[in-house]
Amino acid sequence: MARLPLTAARVEALACAPGKSQSIHWDSKAPGLGLRITEAGARSYIFESRLFGKTIRVTIGNVHTWDLGRARTEAARLKTLIDGGIDPREHRAEQQAAHEARRVAAKHQEVTFGEAWDVYLEARKKFWSSRHYSDHLKNSDAGGKPRKRGKGLTEPGSLASLRPLRLPEITGDRVAQWMIQEATNRPTVAALAYRQLRAFIRWAAEHKEYGGLIPSDAYGARDVKDAVPRVKAREGDVLQREQLPAWFAAVRCLPNRVHSVYLQALLLTGARREEMAAVRWTGDVDLQWRSLTLDDKVEGTGGRVIPLTPYLTSLLEELKRLNEIPPSRRRLTTLAARGQTWEPSPWVFPSLTSEDGKLAEPRAAHVKALEAAALPHLSLHGLRRSFGTLSEWVEVPVGVVAQIQGHKPSAIAEKHYRRRPLDLLRKWHDQIEAWVLNEAGVAFPLKHAH
């Protein structure tokens, strides 16, 4: 088709050739510029040229969006690219990719710690135990919710004040200030929160969306390390050998049998308090083959299996019997009025007052027992510490105690070459229990230990 100088009037008047789906009218003033008109009447400017022997055609835009002058300017720009050996289509794609990269980078710069933290928890949840996961939720909770037990509202977690910060704002100076504030009132929790934050920053550095956003010195700067509290175990937070008779006598006399057995179980297994409270009858307790499965903080998935010692087995058998006894008629009537039916609790250590039905706060019972026995303060974690300490009297291999308690292996041999079966653990665990009971003066037919 012959070239002719396009004008505004011609752009409106020119038509598609009869019998064709489209016609192109080339402009004689701007090389490569054409007016494409379809059979349906749609009009748009195009640009066509040749690059390395191949025809290149690019749509500039609709005539109602582009006036003729702008279309000629764009055609000249595209012609310059072609003359320089650049394909306009590839050039546009590169510009779009660069624009998208800048947009994504700008968006990432606005991501807050709270948003990335929630993604982190969801991504790591499957690798953690329920207790480890709940610790992260608790430490990052904004607070201000009604307490499940008692009056008032919950306090914000140690990490809550960091949630509104953008990731680039989590600098070493900011983390140091935060740590100083948190360590003033709750040093132990602050130290835990620091370790959680450190793990998050390491994860974010390797994440494709968050990598490079948090300054590299956010947790390793000297000011930050100096601000992290050095939490030490409370002096004396362990049962001494000579204190065992008084402790067992007081704990065994507690009116609540669940509390009594729970506290003894902590001392005789060295388990963490949450691990023991979360034990269920189905899947976790095997009274026939004497094994106990705990929701391990370290292993995370599947839990760890430890021996169920003879005396502790007898205590759990008693709890199971009590758990399966139907309540009084009065309670059955109350449940029926609520549209509920009674069934045995799935929890080994149940509670009628806790939200999830399992034991939640056993400390009060332990404090009463300590007062009755005239013993000094001893935390529930101190019972776990006591198990490891008292085991030395029996000269149990350190690796056995660590495996029972769920500690990470500390030596190369323990980590790579020791895989003690349950029956070998049971051999030593039964000896530990027998020694503790003997020192405590607890009469129990030790002939059952094997």
C-alpha positions as CSV (number, residue, x, y, z in Angstrom):
1,M,0.0,0.0,0.0
2,A,1.3,3.4,-0.9
3,R,2.7,5.7,1.8
4,L,0.9,9.0,2.4
5,P,1.3,11.6,5.1
6,L,-1.1,10.8,7.9
7,T,-3.2,13.6,9.3
8,A,-5.9,13.6,12.0
9,A,-8.6,13.8,9.4
10,R,-7.2,10.8,7.5
11,V,-6.8,8.8,10.7
12,E,-10.5,9.2,11.1
13,A,-11.5,8.8,7.5
14,L,-9.4,5.9,6.2
15,A,-11.1,2.5,6.1
16,C,-10.2,-1.1,6.0
17,A,-10.0,-2.5,2.4
18,P,-13.1,-4.5,1.4
19,G,-12.8,-8.2,1.9
20,K,-9.8,-8.0,4.3
21,S,-9.7,-8.5,8.1
22,Q,-7.3,-5.5,8.4
23,S,-5.5,-2.8,6.4
24,I,-2.4,-0.9,7.3
25,H,-1.8,2.7,6.0
26,W,1.9,3.7,6.3
27,D,2.9,7.2,7.2
28,S,5.3,8.9,4.8
29,K,6.7,11.2,7.5
30,A,7.7,8.8,10.2
31,P,9.5,5.7,8.9
32,G,7.9,2.5,10.2
33,L,4.7,4.2,11.6
34,G,1.5,2.7,10.3
35,L,-2.3,3.0,11.0
36,R,-3.9,-0.4,11.4
37,I,-7.7,-0.5,10.8
38,T,-9.6,-3.7,11.3
39,E,-12.7,-4.9,9.6
40,A,-14.7,-4.0,12.7
41,G,-13.4,-0.4,12.6
42,A,-10.8,-0.6,15.4
43,R,-7.9,1.8,14.8
44,S,-4.4,1.7,16.3
45,Y,-0.9,2.8,15.5
46,I,1.8,0.3,14.9
47,F,5.5,0.3,14.2
48,E,7.3,-2.1,11.8
49,S,11.0,-2.5,10.8
50,R,13.6,-5.1,10.2
51,L,16.2,-6.4,12.7
52,F,18.9,-8.8,11.6
53,G,16.9,-9.8,8.6
54,K,13.6,-10.4,10.4
55,T,10.5,-8.3,10.5
56,I,9.7,-6.6,13.8
57,R,6.2,-5.3,14.4
58,V,5.1,-3.5,17.6
59,T,1.7,-2.1,18.5
60,I,2.0,1.5,19.8
61,G,-1.6,2.0,20.9
62,N,-5.2,2.9,20.1
63,V,-5.7,6.2,18.2
64,H,-8.0,7.4,20.9
65,T,-5.2,7.1,23.4
66,W,-2.3,8.2,21.2
67,D,-2.5,11.3,19.1
68,L,-0.6,11.4,15.8
69,G,2.2,13.5,17.1
70,R,3.0,11.2,20.1
71,A,2.7,8.2,17.8
72,R,5.4,9.7,15.5
73,T,7.6,10.4,18.4
74,E,7.3,6.8,19.7
75,A,8.0,5.5,16.2
76,A,11.2,7.5,16.1
77,R,12.2,6.1,19.5
78,L,11.6,2.6,18.3
79,K,13.5,3.2,15.1
80,T,16.5,4.4,17.2
81,L,16.4,1.1,19.1
82,I,16.3,-0.9,16.0
83,D,19.2,1.0,14.5
84,G,21.1,0.2,17.6
85,G,20.5,-3.5,17.3
86,I,17.9,-3.6,20.1
87,D,14.6,-5.5,19.7
88,P,11.9,-3.1,21.1
89,R,9.9,-6.1,22.4
90,E,12.9,-7.4,24.5
91,H,13.6,-3.9,25.6
92,R,10.1,-3.5,26.9
93,A,10.1,-6.8,28.6
94,E,13.4,-5.9,30.4
95,Q,11.9,-2.6,31.5
96,Q,8.8,-4.3,32.8
97,A,10.9,-6.8,34.7
98,A,13.1,-4.0,36.2
99,H,9.9,-2.1,37.2
100,E,8.4,-5.2,38.8
101,A,11.7,-5.9,40.6
102,R,11.7,-2.3,42.0
103,R,8.1,-2.6,43.0
104,V,8.7,-5.9,44.8
105,A,11.8,-4.5,46.5
106,A,9.9,-1.4,47.6
107,K,7.1,-3.6,48.9
108,H,9.5,-5.8,50.8
109,Q,11.0,-2.8,52.4
110,E,7.7,-2.2,54.0
111,V,7.3,-5.7,55.5
112,T,7.0,-5.5,59.2
113,F,8.6,-7.8,61.7
114,G,5.1,-9.0,62.8
115,E,4.1,-10.0,59.3
116,A,7.4,-11.8,58.6
117,W,7.3,-13.4,62.1
118,D,3.9,-14.9,61.4
119,V,5.1,-16.4,58.2
120,Y,8.2,-17.8,60.0
121,L,6.0,-19.5,62.7
122,E,3.8,-21.1,60.1
123,A,6.8,-22.3,58.0
124,R,8.6,-23.8,61.0
125,K,5.6,-25.1,62.9
126,K,5.8,-28.6,61.4
127,F,9.4,-28.9,62.6
128,W,8.7,-27.9,66.2
129,S,7.0,-29.5,69.2
130,S,3.7,-27.9,70.3
131,R,5.4,-26.5,73.4
132,H,8.2,-24.9,71.4
133,Y,5.6,-23.4,69.0
134,S,3.4,-22.1,71.9
135,D,6.5,-20.4,73.4
136,H,7.0,-18.4,70.2
137,L,3.3,-17.5,70.1
138,K,3.3,-16.4,73.8
139,N,6.5,-14.3,73.4
140,S,5.1,-12.4,70.4
141,D,1.5,-12.0,71.5
142,A,0.3,-8.4,71.7
143,G,-1.5,-9.0,75.0
144,G,-4.6,-7.2,76.2
145,K,-6.8,-10.3,76.2
146,P,-8.8,-11.6,79.2
147,R,-6.8,-14.0,81.2
148,K,-7.9,-17.6,81.1
149,R,-7.2,-17.9,84.8
150,G,-7.8,-15.1,87.2
151,K,-8.8,-11.5,86.4
152,G,-7.3,-8.8,84.3
153,L,-5.7,-8.8,80.9
154,T,-2.7,-10.6,79.5
155,E,0.6,-8.8,79.3
156,P,2.4,-8.3,75.9
157,G,5.1,-10.8,75.1
158,S,8.7,-9.8,75.0
159,L,8.8,-9.6,71.2
160,A,5.5,-7.7,70.9
161,S,7.1,-4.3,70.8
162,L,9.1,-5.3,67.7
163,R,6.0,-6.3,65.7
164,P,5.3,-2.8,64.1
165,L,8.9,-2.3,63.0
166,R,9.8,-2.7,59.4
167,L,12.5,-5.3,58.8
168,P,15.2,-2.8,57.9
169,E,14.6,-1.0,61.2
170,I,15.7,-4.1,63.2
171,T,19.2,-2.8,63.6
172,G,21.8,-3.7,66.2
173,D,21.1,-0.5,68.1
174,R,17.3,-1.1,68.1
175,V,17.7,-4.7,69.3
176,A,20.1,-3.6,72.1
177,Q,17.6,-1.0,73.3
178,W,14.8,-3.5,73.2
179,M,16.9,-6.1,75.1
180,I,17.8,-3.6,77.8
181,Q,14.1,-2.7,78.4
182,E,13.0,-6.3,78.5
183,A,15.8,-7.6,80.6
184,T,15.0,-5.1,83.3
185,N,11.8,-6.8,84.4
186,R,12.0,-10.3,83.1
187,P,15.5,-11.4,82.3
188,T,14.8,-15.1,81.8
189,V,12.0,-14.5,79.3
190,A,14.1,-11.8,77.6
191,A,17.0,-14.2,77.1
192,L,14.6,-16.7,75.6
193,A,13.1,-14.0,73.3
194,Y,16.6,-13.0,72.1
195,R,17.3,-16.6,71.1
196,Q,14.0,-16.8,69.3
197,L,14.7,-13.5,67.5
198,R,18.2,-14.6,66.5
199,A,16.8,-17.8,65.0
200,F,14.2,-15.8,63.1
201,I,16.8,-13.4,61.7
202,R,18.9,-16.3,60.5
203,W,15.9,-17.8,58.8
204,A,14.9,-14.5,57.2
205,A,18.5,-14.0,55.8
206,E,18.0,-17.3,53.8
207,H,14.4,-16.5,52.7
208,K,14.0,-15.3,49.2
209,E,11.5,-12.6,50.2
210,Y,13.3,-11.3,53.3
211,G,17.0,-11.9,52.5
212,G,19.1,-8.8,53.0
213,L,16.4,-6.7,54.6
214,I,17.6,-7.1,58.2
215,P,21.0,-5.6,58.9
216,S,23.7,-8.2,59.4
217,D,24.6,-6.9,62.9
218,A,21.0,-7.1,64.2
219,Y,21.8,-9.8,66.8
220,G,25.6,-10.2,66.7
221,A,26.6,-6.6,67.5
222,R,28.6,-6.2,70.7
223,D,26.0,-3.9,72.3
224,V,23.4,-6.5,71.7
225,K,25.4,-9.4,73.2
226,D,26.3,-7.3,76.2
227,A,22.6,-6.5,76.8
228,V,21.4,-10.1,76.8
229,P,21.0,-11.2,80.4
230,R,23.1,-14.0,81.7
231,V,20.5,-16.2,83.3
232,K,21.8,-18.6,85.9
233,A,19.9,-21.4,87.6
234,R,18.7,-20.3,91.0
235,E,21.1,-21.5,93.7
236,G,19.8,-24.5,95.5
237,D,17.0,-25.1,93.0
238,V,17.5,-28.9,93.3
239,L,16.5,-31.6,95.7
240,Q,19.3,-32.9,97.9
241,R,19.6,-36.5,98.7
242,E,18.7,-35.9,102.4
243,Q,15.6,-33.9,101.4
244,L,14.0,-36.8,99.4
245,P,12.1,-38.4,102.4
246,A,10.4,-35.1,103.4
247,W,9.6,-34.2,99.8
248,F,8.0,-37.5,98.9
249,A,6.1,-37.6,102.2
250,A,4.6,-34.2,101.6
251,V,3.9,-34.8,97.9
252,R,2.3,-38.2,98.4
253,C,-0.1,-36.7,101.0
254,L,-1.4,-34.0,98.6
255,P,-5.3,-34.2,98.5
256,N,-5.4,-34.0,94.7
257,R,-4.1,-37.3,93.4
258,V,-3.4,-35.9,89.9
259,H,-1.1,-33.3,91.4
260,S,0.7,-35.8,93.5
261,V,1.4,-38.2,90.7
262,Y,2.3,-35.4,88.3
263,L,5.0,-34.0,90.6
264,Q,6.5,-37.4,91.3
265,A,6.5,-38.1,87.6
266,L,8.5,-34.9,86.9
267,L,11.2,-36.0,89.5
268,L,11.4,-39.6,88.4
269,T,11.7,-38.9,84.6
270,G,13.3,-35.4,84.5
271,A,10.7,-34.4,81.9
272,R,9.8,-30.8,81.2
273,R,6.6,-29.7,82.9
274,E,4.7,-29.1,79.6
275,E,5.8,-32.4,78.2
276,M,4.4,-34.3,81.1
277,A,1.2,-32.3,81.3
278,A,0.5,-33.1,77.6
279,V,0.7,-36.9,78.0
280,R,-2.5,-38.7,76.7
281,W,-3.6,-42.2,77.6
282,T,-4.0,-43.2,74.0
283,G,-0.7,-43.3,72.0
284,D,1.5,-42.0,74.8
285,V,1.2,-44.5,77.6
286,D,2.0,-48.2,77.3
287,L,1.4,-49.8,80.7
288,Q,2.0,-53.3,79.3
289,W,5.4,-52.7,77.8
290,R,6.3,-49.8,80.2
291,S,7.0,-46.9,77.8
292,L,6.1,-43.3,77.8
293,T,6.0,-41.0,74.8
294,L,6.7,-37.3,75.4
295,D,6.2,-34.4,73.0
296,D,9.9,-33.6,72.7
297,K,11.1,-30.0,72.5
298,V,14.3,-31.1,70.6
299,E,13.0,-33.8,68.4
300,G,9.8,-32.0,67.6
301,T,8.1,-34.6,65.5
302,G,7.1,-38.0,66.8
303,G,8.3,-37.2,70.4
304,R,10.8,-39.2,72.4
305,V,10.0,-42.6,74.0
306,I,11.4,-43.2,77.5
307,P,11.0,-46.1,79.9
308,L,8.0,-46.2,82.3
309,T,9.6,-47.3,85.6
310,P,7.9,-49.7,87.9
311,Y,6.8,-47.3,90.7
312,L,5.6,-44.7,88.2
313,T,3.8,-47.4,86.3
314,S,1.8,-48.2,89.4
315,L,1.0,-44.6,89.9
316,L,-0.3,-44.2,86.4
317,E,-2.4,-47.4,86.7
318,E,-4.0,-45.9,89.8
319,L,-4.8,-42.7,87.9
320,K,-6.2,-44.7,85.0
321,R,-8.5,-46.5,87.3
322,L,-9.7,-43.3,88.9
323,N,-10.1,-41.7,85.5
324,E,-12.5,-44.4,84.4
325,I,-14.8,-44.2,87.5
326,P,-18.0,-42.4,86.5
327,P,-18.7,-39.2,88.5
328,S,-21.5,-38.7,91.0
329,R,-25.1,-38.6,90.0
330,R,-25.1,-34.9,90.8
331,R,-22.4,-34.2,88.3
332,L,-24.0,-36.4,85.7
333,T,-27.2,-34.5,86.1
334,T,-25.3,-31.2,85.7
335,L,-23.6,-32.4,82.5
336,A,-26.9,-33.6,81.1
337,A,-28.5,-30.2,81.8
338,R,-25.7,-28.7,79.7
339,G,-26.3,-31.2,76.9
340,Q,-23.0,-33.0,77.7
341,T,-22.2,-36.6,78.4
342,W,-19.4,-37.9,80.6
343,E,-16.5,-39.9,79.3
344,P,-13.0,-40.6,80.7
345,S,-10.5,-37.8,80.1
346,P,-8.0,-38.4,77.3
347,W,-5.4,-36.7,79.5
348,V,-3.3,-38.6,82.0
349,F,-3.2,-35.5,84.2
350,P,-6.7,-34.0,83.7
351,S,-8.1,-30.8,85.1
352,L,-11.8,-29.8,85.4
353,T,-10.9,-26.0,85.4
354,S,-8.4,-25.7,82.5
355,E,-9.6,-24.7,79.1
356,D,-8.2,-27.7,77.2
357,G,-8.9,-30.2,80.0
358,K,-5.3,-31.0,81.0
359,L,-3.3,-29.9,84.0
360,A,-2.2,-26.3,83.5
361,E,-1.0,-24.9,86.8
362,P,0.5,-27.4,89.3
363,R,2.8,-24.9,91.1
364,A,0.4,-24.1,93.9
365,A,0.2,-27.7,94.9
366,H,4.0,-28.0,94.9
367,V,4.4,-24.9,97.0
368,K,2.0,-26.4,99.6
369,A,4.0,-29.6,99.7
370,L,7.2,-27.7,100.1
371,E,5.7,-25.7,103.0
372,A,4.4,-28.8,104.6
373,A,7.8,-30.4,104.4
374,A,9.6,-27.3,105.5
375,L,11.8,-27.4,102.4
376,P,13.2,-24.3,100.6
377,H,11.9,-23.1,97.3
378,L,12.1,-25.6,94.5
379,S,10.7,-24.8,91.0
380,L,9.1,-27.4,88.8
381,H,12.1,-27.1,86.5
382,G,14.2,-27.8,89.6
383,L,12.6,-31.3,89.7
384,R,13.9,-31.8,86.2
385,R,17.3,-30.6,87.3
386,S,17.1,-32.9,90.4
387,F,16.7,-35.9,88.2
388,G,19.9,-35.2,86.4
389,T,21.8,-34.5,89.6
390,L,20.5,-37.4,91.7
391,S,21.3,-39.8,88.8
392,E,25.0,-39.3,89.5
393,W,24.6,-41.2,92.7
394,V,23.8,-44.3,90.7
395,E,26.7,-43.6,88.3
396,V,24.5,-43.7,85.3
397,P,26.2,-42.9,82.0
398,V,25.7,-39.2,81.2
399,G,24.4,-40.0,77.7
400,V,21.6,-42.2,79.2
401,V,20.4,-39.4,81.4
402,A,20.5,-36.9,78.5
403,Q,18.6,-39.2,76.2
404,I,15.9,-39.8,78.9
405,Q,15.6,-36.0,79.5
406,G,15.6,-35.1,75.9
407,H,18.8,-33.1,75.8
408,K,20.7,-32.8,72.5
409,P,23.8,-35.0,72.3
410,S,26.8,-32.9,73.3
411,A,29.7,-35.2,72.1
412,I,30.5,-36.6,68.7
413,A,30.1,-40.2,69.9
414,E,26.8,-39.4,71.5
415,K,25.5,-37.6,68.4
416,H,26.6,-40.1,65.7
417,Y,27.3,-43.4,67.3
418,R,25.0,-43.9,70.3
419,R,21.5,-45.2,69.6
420,R,20.4,-46.8,72.9
421,P,17.3,-49.0,72.6
422,L,14.5,-48.6,75.1
423,D,15.4,-51.8,77.1
424,L,18.9,-50.4,77.7
425,L,17.5,-47.1,78.9
426,R,15.1,-49.1,81.1
427,K,17.9,-50.9,82.8
428,W,19.4,-47.7,84.0
429,H,16.2,-45.8,84.6
430,D,14.8,-48.5,86.8
431,Q,18.0,-48.3,88.9
432,I,17.6,-44.5,89.2
433,E,14.0,-44.9,90.4
434,A,14.9,-47.7,92.9
435,W,17.7,-45.6,94.4
436,V,15.5,-42.5,94.8
437,L,12.7,-44.5,96.4
438,N,15.1,-46.2,98.7
439,E,16.6,-42.9,99.8
440,A,13.1,-41.4,100.2
441,G,12.0,-44.3,102.4
442,V,9.1,-45.1,100.0
443,A,8.0,-48.7,100.5
444,F,7.6,-50.3,97.1
445,P,8.2,-53.9,95.9
446,L,11.3,-53.3,94.0
447,K,11.3,-56.9,92.8
448,H,9.0,-55.6,90.0
449,A,11.9,-53.7,88.6
450,H,13.5,-55.4,85.7
